[in-house]
Amino acid sequence: MKVSELPYVRVTLEEVSRVMAEVTARVKNAKSADEVLAAREDYLKILREYSTASCLASTRYTLNTVDPFYAAENDYYDEIGPTVQSDIVRYQAALLDSPFRAELEERLSGVLFQSMEVSRKAMSEAIVEDMVEENKLVRRYSDLMSGMEFTFRGETMPRAALMKYAKDSDRATRRECYEVLGRGLEAHRAELDEIFDRMVHVRDRMAKKLGYKNFIELGYYRMERLCYDEGKVAAFRENVLRDVVPVVARLRRENAKRLGIEDYHLYDDGVIIPGGDPRPGNKEAIFAAAREMYHAMSPETAAFIDMMLENEAFDVDARRNKWGGGYCIDFAAYKQPFILANFNGTAGDVDVVTHEAGHALNAWLIADNRFALELQCGGMETAETHSMSMEFFAWPYMDRFFGADAGKYRYMHALGAFSFIPYGTMVDAFQHIVYEHPDMTPAERNAAWLELEHAYRPYIEQSGIPYLEEGTRWQYQMHIYESPFYYIDYCLAQTAAFHFLLASLDDYGDALKRYLRLSRQGGEKVWTELLREAGFPSPFEPGALRALSEKVEALLDSLRAYD
């Protein structure tokens, strides 16, 4: 069935709470583990219905943020979501406290119970109203960003369309693009600052109600991190500063010389290839190439892409009032993934049918897993491993997208991906600073961002662009507003993706087999265990990033022969 034809029916709070209360009572009063498991089946049924309805409402809202029906439906789930989450945690607490817990863990999954323990630490009825307020602020930011328009050379467009000019081969065009972006954001300075300030304080308030020092600990619990903590992430950031930043800085400065640039500025960071980055064909050509690629890759990926295209499970056209980001979502009741993106004619369009399709492939592969509804694919670092690794497994097929420029794409992709690790780590460091000091002023937050830019991206000159030179680049990094502490997951996953790339260059078939095995296991194993099974070191281990940096730099040296 086409995604646009999937039926939507509101699942009400009254219905969910009634079933949840009944299921929770049955678990508490159970006389055996079998009775608990029977109650769990009814829990999964209502959870599947609720998840599907809320995801459909959210998706159709993001497709057109001024659609009055789905805007109202999305508002409804934002309102009831915290209460439903509280109901879920009560059910989980009944399992955690069950006298049959040991037997249940044996018959179900230790990881499932570990996940429920973390969920319990992240939720209390005491913060439901705060969570509703947070949802409203996220929605307000999303509406602001999706409705924001920029006028570039007489044409008015959303930010996603504007940013194609950030990759133009003409330096003056790139600078003008960023000047338009900066002035456009500056027009909304007061609202952007006010929304974020309120977000920080409501999150800080929730954390303190739950007995935490600040939001950081609560934020980690909300991200359901099961195999690493704040200390390990701090060590990872230090490893990045010591072992990745110097290599990236050297590579980007060398590449700037090939571009004929001596004074490397923010508006230069989007272009890597002299004469302009390679560009793919139009939407139809990209999807035709994607079908060919996935059919050549494996039987599993062939069946997957056929399903996605036949069900019209992509929406990639940039248009007014469409949400400005990109994502993959899954409608559990229909076992149907869906991808939203905003094509703008750059190589990033190809990343949609590799990166986002990596998420979608995983959702499709684990649709029948026993714990997929509760654990999904695992933590977000696991989810991003699926997507970022698929970007690299697509490498042998890039000639189908870029023709003779495929070699240029591989070099650009690898250098861009490696350069991302310091940037993403900087985003994480910024969030730790912000939530450690919730009363910072907007100017102090911007100053902190600039200081981090100098540390993590020392090769970029930040001056010369209206508003952005003040340290406000973070304001259109939507994760900072909408999904605090998410961004480091991309960085961790990028290290795993590079390991898959290096392995695929040695033995593509074996590497793909290991990748599909990792993906199929969903959330049933924690990320570090999945890495071990795949034969890769944890990025938290001392020296792991140093060794990886050396290998990636050598790879980039070999790829530079594209010309």
Helices and strands as residue ranges (DSSP letters): G 3-5, H 13-28, H 33-63, H 68-96, H 101-107, H 110-121, G 125-127, H 128-147, E 149-152, E 155-158, H 159-162, G 163-167, H 171-186, H 189-209, H 215-222, H 230-239, I 240-244, H 245-258, G 266-268, H 283-297, H 299-310, E 314-317, E 327-331, G 332-334, E 336-343, H 348-351, I 352-356, H 357-365, H 372-375, H 380-393, G 395-397, H 399-402, G 403-405, H 406-436, H 442-456, G 468-470, G 473-476, H 478-482, H 488-506, H 508-520, H 527-534, H 544-559, G 560-562
